[in-house]
Amino acid sequence: MARAAKSDRPRVLRKDRTGANPVTVGVVALLVILLACYMAFRKDNPLTTSFKLQAVFQTSNGVRANMPVRIAGVDVGKVTGVSAQNGTQASVVEMEIDEDGLPIHKDAELKIRPRIFLEGNYFVELSPGTPGQPSLGTGDTVPLTQTATPVQLDQVLTSLQQSTREDLQGLLQGFGDGLTNEPVAEDDESQDPSVRGKTAAQALNDSLRDAPGAARGTAVVNSAIVGDGNDVSATIKALDRLSRSLSGDTAALQDVVVNFNRTVSAFADESGALGETIAELPGTLKTANSTLTALNAAFPPTRAFAREILPGVEETQATIDAARPWLSQATALLSPDELQGLVGILAPTTEDLAKTGNGTLGLLEQQDLLAQCASKVLLPTGVIAIEDGPRSTGVSNYKEFFYALAGFNGESQNFDGNGQWIRATIGGSYRVETGEPGYEGVGKLYGSAALPPKGTRPAMVSALPPLDFDATCKDQQRPNLNSARTGPADGATQRRGRVLLPSSTGGSASASAVAAPRETVKPKAAKSASPKKSDGEQVARRAEKTDGDVTGGLLGVLNPLRSGGDE
């Protein structure tokens, strides 16, 4: 029924319809757009009321509208206007403060300060005051006693005396002349070659070429100074503590000033040497630059080493903790009840050992002489093979000695109830008498032979072999065992012995002869059926190699069972 009722209403044509005028709609839209642009560029909210603040300054000093108002370097408002105070030469500066700059207390202070070089002009610095003081309301005025303006150059010059101003003019004129005057040859002698012939202004202009690199280096230095943000504050705190300490001890501060004055005076007295030192600074700086470059190149390996050593450093505490039980045991081991007591007990023994060591030095010297005697005289003599014609054995004489001992041992194998006994052939009709040998305690010696002796070897000599009692054994002449001659049958020298021969009458006849003088003959080489070297030569070479080694010489040479031809 509703649908039917709607269809029953009369339909209105489009041309007959009425509504809002398009012109009115366009005007409203244009006004909204203009208002939005105004608010965007003005950055003000017309629906809110800003905080108004006025301040009285001695002079406005070029302050203009829209100049910023800052608290601790942060913009918190702007200057809206500047006007003269009625009846005075002061200026009233009107400002709008944002909510970020509130509250402002009654003891607030305002100062007009110049901006940095790149910003230009001035700004108003606001100190909001002490939190404990009452707050200012909107529209309140800060009095002249709580404001300050920057000092201008003309004010500084006006405060100077006329003579001072004239001196300043001369200084500026001299500074200008110093920048523009052409240098002479004498001036260029002490200058760097790169600036010779140039004015000071030209040299300064050339120095600007190095400004980018210097600026980068300065930036690095500034970054290092800033550090992590706490370095500057820590430095300021340290300077504050230093200042308090100095202010608390005026006598010490006075001494510092006096000593500083003396130091400056000493530098002034050595101004010539100081100038020469400063002249050497360029070369020193170049060397320092190369040194620092090399040092900078050494930092990456050092940094890598530091990274590599960090795990070891981190494990140091664990290592120390693990070593503590061992250190405890070692401490107990080194206590007086343990090793310290043992050291005390061994101290007398150590002293005795030291004395024994000192006494051993003489013994070692004698042992060395004995070793050299054995290696140079005894052992070479023992390896000589004695030449005895058809009865020659061709072996070293020391071996023949041991062979004799072996044979003697074999002869002593017989024994009976009385013990061992040696069979010896005794008899013969020829009795041999040696006569008086001439040795103390030795009388005549007698023997018997089955056959008449044909001669004696070695022949009895009239004099002993040469022996130097003032020389050591190693320096003695080696005996020549093959120099012995065959003597007469009785083997006696003059009046030294005889041989009793049997006669038909049962008596005895003596035959005596004078022994031939001793002759020094070089030893002949022993004959051997083997193509190897003789034992004597082999042992002689071994004795020379083991000079001074008694044990090695005796084991290597006096061993009759060793195999020959070992060399």
LINQUI-V347472 format. One record per residue. RES is the residue in three letters. PHI is phi as a letter, one per 30 degrees, with the letter a starting at -180 (999 if undefined). PSI is psi in whole degrees, 0 to 359 (* if undefined). OMEGA is omega in whole degrees, -180 to 180 (* if undefined). Layout:
BEGIN
res=RES phi=PHI psi=PSI omega=OMEGA
res=RES phi=PHI psi=PSI omega=OMEGA
END
This chain:
BEGIN
res=MET phi=999 psi=326 omega=177
res=ALA phi=d psi=318 omega=180
res=ARG phi=d psi=324 omega=180
res=ALA phi=d psi=326 omega=179
res=ALA phi=d psi=324 omega=-180
res=LYS phi=d psi=323 omega=-180
res=SER phi=d psi=344 omega=180
res=ASP phi=d psi=342 omega=-179
res=ARG phi=d psi=149 omega=-179
res=PRO phi=d psi=139 omega=-180
res=ARG phi=d psi=130 omega=-180
res=VAL phi=c psi=133 omega=180
res=LEU phi=d psi=155 omega=-178
res=ARG phi=d psi=321 omega=-177
res=LYS phi=d psi=341 omega=-180
res=ASP phi=c psi=355 omega=-179
res=ARG phi=d psi=151 omega=178
res=THR phi=b psi=150 omega=180
res=GLY phi=a psi=199 omega=-179
res=ALA phi=d psi=145 omega=-180
res=ASN phi=d psi=129 omega=179
res=PRO phi=e psi=328 omega=180
res=VAL phi=d psi=317 omega=179
res=THR phi=d psi=317 omega=179
res=VAL phi=d psi=320 omega=180
res=GLY phi=d psi=320 omega=179
res=VAL phi=d psi=317 omega=179
res=VAL phi=d psi=316 omega=179
res=ALA phi=d psi=321 omega=179
res=LEU phi=d psi=321 omega=179
res=LEU phi=d psi=320 omega=179
res=VAL phi=d psi=319 omega=180
res=ILE phi=d psi=317 omega=179
res=LEU phi=d psi=318 omega=179
res=LEU phi=d psi=319 omega=180
res=ALA phi=d psi=318 omega=178
res=CYS phi=d psi=320 omega=179
res=TYR phi=d psi=315 omega=-180
res=MET phi=d psi=328 omega=180
res=ALA phi=d psi=318 omega=-178
res=PHE phi=d psi=328 omega=-179
res=ARG phi=d psi=336 omega=-179
res=LYS phi=h psi=25 omega=177
res=ASP phi=c psi=149 omega=176
res=ASN phi=c psi=107 omega=-177
res=PRO phi=d psi=347 omega=-180
res=LEU phi=d psi=351 omega=-180
res=THR phi=c psi=159 omega=180
res=THR phi=c psi=120 omega=-179
res=SER phi=d psi=160 omega=180
res=PHE phi=d psi=121 omega=-179
res=LYS phi=c psi=140 omega=180
res=LEU phi=b psi=136 omega=178
res=GLN phi=c psi=149 omega=179
res=ALA phi=b psi=139 omega=-179
res=VAL phi=c psi=125 omega=179
res=PHE phi=c psi=153 omega=177
res=GLN phi=d psi=322 omega=176
res=THR phi=a psi=146 omega=180
res=SER phi=d psi=336 omega=171
res=ASN phi=h psi=45 omega=176
res=GLY phi=i psi=15 omega=177
res=VAL phi=d psi=133 omega=-178
res=ARG phi=b psi=168 omega=178
res=ALA phi=d psi=152 omega=180
res=ASN phi=i psi=5 omega=173
res=MET phi=d psi=144 omega=-173
res=PRO phi=d psi=153 omega=170
res=VAL phi=c psi=126 omega=-172
res=ARG phi=b psi=144 omega=171
res=ILE phi=c psi=115 omega=-180
res=ALA phi=h psi=37 omega=177
res=GLY phi=i psi=0 omega=-179
res=VAL phi=c psi=132 omega=179
res=ASP phi=d psi=124 omega=178
res=VAL phi=b psi=7 omega=-179
res=GLY phi=l psi=191 omega=-179
res=LYS phi=a psi=162 omega=176
res=VAL phi=d psi=130 omega=-180
res=THR phi=c psi=340 omega=180
res=GLY phi=a psi=160 omega=179
res=VAL phi=b psi=131 omega=-180
res=SER phi=b psi=162 omega=179
res=ALA phi=d psi=143 omega=178
res=GLN phi=d psi=135 omega=-177
res=ASN phi=d psi=132 omega=174
res=GLY phi=i psi=0 omega=180
res=THR phi=b psi=175 omega=175
res=GLN phi=c psi=7 omega=-180
res=ALA phi=d psi=168 omega=-180
res=SER phi=b psi=145 omega=178
res=VAL phi=c psi=123 omega=180
res=VAL phi=c psi=123 omega=179
res=GLU phi=c psi=137 omega=-175
res=MET phi=b psi=154 omega=172
res=GLU phi=c psi=127 omega=-176
res=ILE phi=c psi=132 omega=177
res=ASP phi=d psi=170 omega=180
res=GLU phi=d psi=334 omega=180
res=ASP phi=d psi=339 omega=-179
res=GLY phi=c psi=3 omega=-178
res=LEU phi=c psi=156 omega=-3
res=PRO phi=d psi=163 omega=176
res=ILE phi=c psi=127 omega=-175
res=HIS phi=c psi=168 omega=-174
res=LYS phi=d psi=333 omega=179
res=ASP phi=c psi=20 omega=179
res=ALA phi=d psi=150 omega=-180
res=GLU phi=b psi=144 omega=180
res=LEU phi=b psi=139 omega=180
res=LYS phi=b psi=141 omega=174
res=ILE phi=c psi=121 omega=-176
res=ARG phi=b psi=149 omega=177
res=PRO phi=d psi=145 omega=176
res=ARG phi=d psi=174 omega=177
res=ILE phi=d psi=172 omega=-171
res=PHE phi=e psi=320 omega=-175
res=LEU phi=d psi=335 omega=-179
res=GLU phi=d psi=315 omega=-178
res=GLY phi=i psi=171 omega=178
res=ASN phi=i psi=206 omega=-174
res=TYR phi=b psi=173 omega=172
res=PHE phi=b psi=164 omega=-180
res=VAL phi=c psi=122 omega=178
res=GLU phi=c psi=126 omega=-175
res=LEU phi=c psi=127 omega=171
res=SER phi=c psi=111 omega=-170
res=PRO phi=d psi=350 omega=177
res=GLY phi=j psi=186 omega=-176
res=THR phi=d psi=133 omega=-179
res=PRO phi=e psi=333 omega=-179
res=GLY phi=d psi=348 omega=-180
res=GLN phi=d psi=158 omega=177
res=PRO phi=d psi=153 omega=-179
res=SER phi=d psi=149 omega=175
res=LEU phi=d psi=151 omega=176
res=GLY phi=c psi=170 omega=179
res=THR phi=d psi=134 omega=-179
res=GLY phi=j psi=353 omega=179
res=ASP phi=d psi=161 omega=-175
res=THR phi=b psi=134 omega=175
res=VAL phi=d psi=127 omega=-174
res=PRO phi=d psi=169 omega=-177
res=LEU phi=d psi=331 omega=-179
res=THR phi=d psi=345 omega=-179
res=GLN phi=c psi=19 omega=178
res=THR phi=b psi=161 omega=180
res=ALA phi=a psi=152 omega=179
res=THR phi=b psi=153 omega=179
res=PRO phi=d psi=151 omega=178
res=VAL phi=d psi=129 omega=180
res=GLN phi=c psi=161 omega=-178
res=LEU phi=d psi=322 omega=-180
res=ASP phi=d psi=327 omega=177
res=GLN phi=d psi=322 omega=178
res=VAL phi=d psi=315 omega=-179
res=LEU phi=d psi=325 omega=180
res=THR phi=d psi=328 omega=-179
res=SER phi=d psi=347 omega=-178
res=LEU phi=d psi=153 omega=175
res=GLN phi=d psi=164 omega=-178
res=GLN phi=d psi=319 omega=180
res=SER phi=d psi=322 omega=179
res=THR phi=d psi=318 omega=178
res=ARG phi=d psi=322 omega=178
res=GLU phi=d psi=320 omega=177
res=ASP phi=d psi=321 omega=178
res=LEU phi=d psi=320 omega=176
res=GLN phi=d psi=318 omega=177
res=GLY phi=d psi=322 omega=178
res=LEU phi=d psi=314 omega=180
res=LEU phi=d psi=321 omega=178
res=GLN phi=d psi=318 omega=178
res=GLY phi=d psi=324 omega=178
res=PHE phi=d psi=320 omega=177
res=GLY phi=d psi=317 omega=178
res=ASP phi=d psi=321 omega=179
res=GLY phi=d psi=331 omega=180
res=LEU phi=d psi=333 omega=-172
res=THR phi=c psi=344 omega=-177
res=ASN phi=d psi=142 omega=177
res=GLU phi=d psi=133 omega=-179
res=PRO phi=d psi=153 omega=175
res=VAL phi=c psi=176 omega=-177
res=ALA phi=d psi=322 omega=-180
res=GLU phi=d psi=324 omega=179
res=ASP phi=d psi=327 omega=-177
res=ASP phi=d psi=346 omega=-177
res=GLU phi=d psi=322 omega=-176
res=SER phi=c psi=7 omega=-176
res=GLN phi=c psi=163 omega=176
res=ASP phi=d psi=143 omega=-179
res=PRO phi=e psi=333 omega=-176
res=SER phi=d psi=343 omega=-178
res=VAL phi=c psi=7 omega=180
res=ARG phi=d psi=137 omega=-179
res=GLY phi=i psi=1 omega=-179
res=LYS phi=c psi=152 omega=175
res=THR phi=d psi=169 omega=180
res=ALA phi=d psi=323 omega=179
res=ALA phi=d psi=317 omega=178
res=GLN phi=d psi=320 omega=178
res=ALA phi=d psi=322 omega=178
res=LEU phi=d psi=321 omega=177
res=ASN phi=d psi=319 omega=178
res=ASP phi=d psi=328 omega=-180
res=SER phi=d psi=339 omega=179
res=LEU phi=d psi=340 omega=177
res=ARG phi=d psi=328 omega=179
res=ASP phi=d psi=2 omega=-177
res=ALA phi=d psi=320 omega=180
res=PRO phi=e psi=313 omega=179
res=GLY phi=d psi=319 omega=179
res=ALA phi=d psi=323 omega=179
res=ALA phi=d psi=319 omega=178
res=ARG phi=d psi=316 omega=177
res=GLY phi=d psi=321 omega=178
res=THR phi=d psi=323 omega=178
res=ALA phi=d psi=320 omega=178
res=VAL phi=d psi=317 omega=179
res=VAL phi=d psi=317 omega=180
res=ASN phi=d psi=320 omega=177
res=SER phi=d psi=320 omega=178
res=ALA phi=d psi=323 omega=180
res=ILE phi=d psi=318 omega=-180
res=VAL phi=d psi=319 omega=178
res=GLY phi=i psi=224 omega=-179
res=ASP phi=c psi=11 omega=179
res=GLY phi=j psi=343 omega=-179
res=ASN phi=c psi=350 omega=-177
res=ASP phi=d psi=316 omega=-178
res=VAL phi=d psi=315 omega=180
res=SER phi=d psi=322 omega=178
res=ALA phi=d psi=322 omega=178
res=THR phi=d psi=318 omega=180
res=ILE phi=d psi=319 omega=179
res=LYS phi=d psi=320 omega=179
res=ALA phi=d psi=319 omega=177
res=LEU phi=d psi=324 omega=178
res=ASP phi=d psi=317 omega=178
res=ARG phi=d psi=321 omega=179
res=LEU phi=d psi=317 omega=180
res=SER phi=d psi=319 omega=179
res=ARG phi=d psi=320 omega=179
res=SER phi=d psi=317 omega=-180
res=LEU phi=d psi=319 omega=-180
res=SER phi=d psi=332 omega=179
res=GLY phi=d psi=345 omega=-180
res=ASP phi=b psi=85 omega=-177
res=THR phi=d psi=330 omega=180
res=ALA phi=d psi=316 omega=178
res=ALA phi=d psi=322 omega=178
res=LEU phi=d psi=320 omega=178
res=GLN phi=d psi=320 omega=177
res=ASP phi=d psi=322 omega=179
res=VAL phi=d psi=316 omega=-180
res=VAL phi=d psi=318 omega=-180
res=VAL phi=d psi=315 omega=180
res=ASN phi=d psi=323 omega=177
res=PHE phi=d psi=322 omega=178
res=ASN phi=d psi=319 omega=178
res=ARG phi=d psi=319 omega=180
res=THR phi=d psi=315 omega=179
res=VAL phi=d psi=321 omega=178
res=SER phi=d psi=320 omega=178
res=ALA phi=d psi=320 omega=176
res=PHE phi=d psi=322 omega=179
res=ALA phi=d psi=323 omega=179
res=ASP phi=d psi=330 omega=180
res=GLU phi=c psi=38 omega=-177
res=SER phi=d psi=324 omega=179
res=GLY phi=d psi=310 omega=179
res=ALA phi=d psi=324 omega=178
res=LEU phi=d psi=321 omega=177
res=GLY phi=d psi=318 omega=177
res=GLU phi=d psi=322 omega=178
res=THR phi=d psi=317 omega=179
res=ILE phi=d psi=325 omega=178
res=ALA phi=d psi=332 omega=180
res=GLU phi=d psi=354 omega=-177
res=LEU phi=d psi=322 omega=180
res=PRO phi=e psi=311 omega=178
res=GLY phi=d psi=320 omega=179
res=THR phi=d psi=320 omega=179
res=LEU phi=d psi=323 omega=177
res=LYS phi=d psi=314 omega=178
res=THR phi=d psi=319 omega=179
res=ALA phi=d psi=325 omega=179
res=ASN phi=d psi=313 omega=178
res=SER phi=d psi=321 omega=179
res=THR phi=d psi=317 omega=180
res=LEU phi=d psi=327 omega=176
res=THR phi=d psi=314 omega=178
res=ALA phi=d psi=321 omega=179
res=LEU phi=d psi=321 omega=178
res=ASN phi=d psi=322 omega=177
res=ALA phi=d psi=334 omega=-180
res=ALA phi=d psi=346 omega=-177
res=PHE phi=d psi=318 omega=180
res=PRO phi=e psi=312 omega=176
res=PRO phi=d psi=323 omega=179
res=THR phi=d psi=319 omega=179
res=ARG phi=d psi=319 omega=178
res=ALA phi=d psi=319 omega=177
res=PHE phi=d psi=320 omega=180
res=ALA phi=d psi=320 omega=178
res=ARG phi=d psi=319 omega=-179
res=GLU phi=d psi=328 omega=-176
res=ILE phi=d psi=347 omega=-179
res=LEU phi=e psi=314 omega=178
res=PRO phi=e psi=321 omega=178
res=GLY phi=d psi=320 omega=178
res=VAL phi=d psi=321 omega=179
res=GLU phi=d psi=330 omega=179
res=GLU phi=d psi=357 omega=-177
res=THR phi=d psi=317 omega=-179
res=GLN phi=d psi=319 omega=178
res=ALA phi=d psi=322 omega=178
res=THR phi=d psi=317 omega=179
res=ILE phi=d psi=317 omega=179
res=ASP phi=d psi=321 omega=179
res=ALA phi=d psi=331 omega=-178
res=ALA phi=d psi=348 omega=-177
res=ARG phi=e psi=315 omega=177
res=PRO phi=e psi=319 omega=179
res=TRP phi=d psi=319 omega=179
res=LEU phi=d psi=323 omega=178
res=SER phi=d psi=316 omega=178
res=GLN phi=d psi=319 omega=180
res=ALA phi=d psi=323 omega=178
res=THR phi=d psi=317 omega=178
res=ALA phi=d psi=324 omega=180
res=LEU phi=d psi=327 omega=-179
res=LEU phi=d psi=8 omega=-179
res=SER phi=d psi=165 omega=-180
res=PRO phi=e psi=333 omega=-180
res=ASP phi=d psi=346 omega=-177
res=GLU phi=c psi=251 omega=-172
res=LEU phi=d psi=326 omega=179
res=GLN phi=d psi=318 omega=177
res=GLY phi=d psi=321 omega=178
res=LEU phi=d psi=320 omega=178
res=VAL phi=d psi=320 omega=177
res=GLY phi=d psi=323 omega=179
res=ILE phi=d psi=321 omega=-177
res=LEU phi=d psi=351 omega=-177
res=ALA phi=e psi=311 omega=178
res=PRO phi=d psi=320 omega=179
res=THR phi=d psi=322 omega=179
res=THR phi=d psi=320 omega=177
res=GLU phi=d psi=318 omega=179
res=ASP phi=d psi=322 omega=178
res=LEU phi=d psi=324 omega=178
res=ALA phi=d psi=318 omega=178
res=LYS phi=d psi=319 omega=178
res=THR phi=d psi=321 omega=178
res=GLY phi=d psi=319 omega=178
res=ASN phi=d psi=320 omega=179
res=GLY phi=d psi=334 omega=-180
res=THR phi=d psi=338 omega=-179
res=LEU phi=e psi=316 omega=178
res=GLY phi=d psi=320 omega=179
res=LEU phi=d psi=319 omega=179
res=LEU phi=d psi=324 omega=177
res=GLU phi=d psi=317 omega=179
res=GLN phi=d psi=322 omega=177
res=GLN phi=d psi=323 omega=177
res=ASP phi=d psi=318 omega=178
res=LEU phi=d psi=320 omega=179
res=LEU phi=d psi=318 omega=179
res=ALA phi=d psi=316 omega=179
res=GLN phi=d psi=324 omega=177
res=CYS phi=d psi=317 omega=-179
res=ALA phi=d psi=319 omega=-175
res=SER phi=d psi=332 omega=-175
res=LYS phi=c psi=336 omega=-174
res=VAL phi=b psi=301 omega=-172
res=LEU phi=d psi=307 omega=-177
res=LEU phi=d psi=314 omega=176
res=PRO phi=d psi=326 omega=179
res=THR phi=d psi=323 omega=-178
res=GLY phi=d psi=337 omega=-177
res=VAL phi=c psi=359 omega=-180
res=ILE phi=d psi=133 omega=175
res=ALA phi=d psi=125 omega=-176
res=ILE phi=d psi=127 omega=178
res=GLU phi=d psi=119 omega=-178
res=ASP phi=b psi=43 omega=177
res=GLY phi=i psi=224 omega=-178
res=PRO phi=d psi=344 omega=179
res=ARG phi=c psi=9 omega=-180
res=SER phi=d psi=137 omega=179
res=THR phi=c psi=337 omega=-179
res=GLY phi=i psi=8 omega=179
res=VAL phi=c psi=165 omega=-179
res=SER phi=d psi=150 omega=-175
res=ASN phi=d psi=334 omega=180
res=TYR phi=d psi=331 omega=176
res=LYS phi=d psi=320 omega=178
res=GLU phi=e psi=325 omega=178
res=PHE phi=d psi=313 omega=179
res=PHE phi=d psi=327 omega=176
res=TYR phi=d psi=320 omega=179
res=ALA phi=d psi=321 omega=178
res=LEU phi=d psi=322 omega=178
res=ALA phi=d psi=318 omega=178
res=GLY phi=d psi=320 omega=177
res=PHE phi=d psi=322 omega=178
res=ASN phi=d psi=322 omega=178
res=GLY phi=d psi=323 omega=179
res=GLU phi=d psi=337 omega=-177
res=SER phi=c psi=13 omega=180
res=GLN phi=d psi=336 omega=-180
res=ASN phi=d psi=144 omega=178
res=PHE phi=a psi=162 omega=175
res=ASP phi=b psi=200 omega=-178
res=GLY phi=d psi=339 omega=178
res=ASN phi=d psi=354 omega=-179
res=GLY phi=j psi=192 omega=-180
res=GLN phi=d psi=152 omega=176
res=TRP phi=b psi=157 omega=-176
res=ILE phi=c psi=131 omega=177
res=ARG phi=d psi=124 omega=177
res=ALA phi=b psi=139 omega=178
res=THR phi=d psi=115 omega=-179
res=ILE phi=b psi=133 omega=178
res=GLY phi=k psi=193 omega=-174
res=GLY phi=j psi=152 omega=-178
res=SER phi=c psi=3 omega=-179
res=TYR phi=c psi=117 omega=180
res=ARG phi=c psi=133 omega=-178
res=VAL phi=c psi=132 omega=178
res=GLU phi=b psi=129 omega=-177
res=THR phi=d psi=340 omega=-173
res=GLY phi=i psi=196 omega=-179
res=GLU phi=d psi=112 omega=-179
res=PRO phi=d psi=337 omega=-179
res=GLY phi=i psi=9 omega=178
res=TYR phi=c psi=144 omega=-177
res=GLU phi=d psi=128 omega=178
res=GLY phi=i psi=2 omega=-179
res=VAL phi=c psi=122 omega=178
res=GLY phi=c psi=203 omega=180
res=LYS phi=d psi=147 omega=177
res=LEU phi=c psi=140 omega=-177
res=TYR phi=b psi=151 omega=176
res=GLY phi=a psi=175 omega=179
res=SER phi=b psi=151 omega=-179
res=ALA phi=b psi=147 omega=180
res=ALA phi=d psi=327 omega=-180
res=LEU phi=b psi=158 omega=178
res=PRO phi=d psi=132 omega=178
res=PRO phi=d psi=139 omega=178
res=LYS phi=d psi=339 omega=179
res=GLY phi=l psi=178 omega=-180
res=THR phi=b psi=142 omega=178
res=ARG phi=b psi=124 omega=-1
res=PRO phi=d psi=155 omega=179
res=ALA phi=d psi=145 omega=178
res=MET phi=d psi=131 omega=-178
res=VAL phi=c psi=156 omega=180
res=SER phi=d psi=343 omega=-178
res=ALA phi=b psi=149 omega=179
res=LEU phi=d psi=156 omega=177
res=PRO phi=e psi=155 omega=-179
res=PRO phi=d psi=134 omega=180
res=LEU phi=b psi=121 omega=-180
res=ASP phi=c psi=108 omega=-178
res=PHE phi=d psi=346 omega=180
res=ASP phi=d psi=350 omega=-180
res=ALA phi=c psi=154 omega=178
res=THR phi=d psi=169 omega=-177
res=CYS phi=d psi=321 omega=-177
res=LYS phi=d psi=339 omega=-180
res=ASP phi=c psi=2 omega=179
res=GLN phi=d psi=156 omega=177
res=GLN phi=d psi=134 omega=179
res=ARG phi=d psi=137 omega=177
res=PRO phi=d psi=140 omega=178
res=ASN phi=c psi=100 omega=-175
res=LEU phi=d psi=339 omega=-180
res=ASN phi=c psi=10 omega=178
res=SER phi=c psi=357 omega=-178
res=ALA phi=d psi=141 omega=179
res=ARG phi=c psi=162 omega=177
res=THR phi=d psi=126 omega=-178
res=GLY phi=c psi=186 omega=179
res=PRO phi=d psi=170 omega=-174
res=ALA phi=d psi=326 omega=-178
res=ASP phi=d psi=348 omega=177
res=GLY phi=i psi=23 omega=-174
res=ALA phi=c psi=151 omega=167
res=THR phi=d psi=191 omega=180
res=GLN phi=e psi=124 omega=176
res=ARG phi=h psi=35 omega=-178
res=ARG phi=c psi=354 omega=180
res=GLY phi=l psi=169 omega=-179
res=ARG phi=a psi=163 omega=176
res=VAL phi=c psi=125 omega=-180
res=LEU phi=c psi=114 omega=-178
res=LEU phi=c psi=145 omega=178
res=PRO phi=d psi=146 omega=179
res=SER phi=b psi=169 omega=-179
res=SER phi=d psi=340 omega=-179
res=THR phi=c psi=5 omega=-180
res=GLY phi=i psi=358 omega=178
res=GLY phi=d psi=197 omega=180
res=SER phi=b psi=147 omega=177
res=ALA phi=c psi=140 omega=-179
res=SER phi=c psi=142 omega=176
res=ALA phi=b psi=124 omega=-180
res=SER phi=b psi=155 omega=178
res=ALA phi=a psi=158 omega=178
res=VAL phi=c psi=129 omega=-179
res=ALA phi=d psi=148 omega=178
res=ALA phi=d psi=148 omega=180
res=PRO phi=d psi=154 omega=-178
res=ARG phi=d psi=139 omega=-178
res=GLU phi=b psi=137 omega=178
res=THR phi=c psi=114 omega=-177
res=VAL phi=b psi=137 omega=178
res=LYS phi=d psi=139 omega=-180
res=PRO phi=d psi=138 omega=179
res=LYS phi=d psi=153 omega=180
res=ALA phi=d psi=137 omega=-179
res=ALA phi=d psi=139 omega=179
res=LYS phi=d psi=138 omega=-180
res=SER phi=b psi=139 omega=179
res=ALA phi=d psi=342 omega=-178
res=SER phi=d psi=142 omega=177
res=PRO phi=d psi=352 omega=180
res=LYS phi=d psi=168 omega=178
res=LYS phi=d psi=154 omega=179
res=SER phi=d psi=159 omega=178
res=ASP phi=d psi=323 omega=-179
res=GLY phi=d psi=316 omega=-180
res=GLU phi=d psi=319 omega=180
res=GLN phi=d psi=315 omega=-178
res=VAL phi=d psi=326 omega=177
res=ALA phi=d psi=316 omega=178
res=ARG phi=d psi=320 omega=177
res=ARG phi=d psi=320 omega=-180
res=ALA phi=d psi=323 omega=178
res=GLU phi=d psi=323 omega=-180
res=LYS phi=d psi=327 omega=-178
res=THR phi=c psi=45 omega=-179
res=ASP phi=d psi=123 omega=178
res=GLY phi=i psi=353 omega=-180
res=ASP phi=c psi=95 omega=-175
res=VAL phi=d psi=315 omega=-177
res=THR phi=d psi=313 omega=180
res=GLY phi=d psi=321 omega=180
res=GLY phi=d psi=316 omega=-178
res=LEU phi=d psi=319 omega=-180
res=LEU phi=d psi=325 omega=-176
res=GLY phi=d psi=337 omega=-173
res=VAL phi=c psi=318 omega=-175
res=LEU phi=d psi=21 omega=178
res=ASN phi=c psi=102 omega=-176
res=PRO phi=d psi=346 omega=-177
res=LEU phi=c psi=359 omega=-179
res=ARG phi=d psi=156 omega=180
res=SER phi=d psi=139 omega=180
res=GLY phi=d psi=167 omega=178
res=GLY phi=i psi=40 omega=-179
res=ASP phi=d psi=358 omega=-179
res=GLU phi=c psi=* omega=*
END
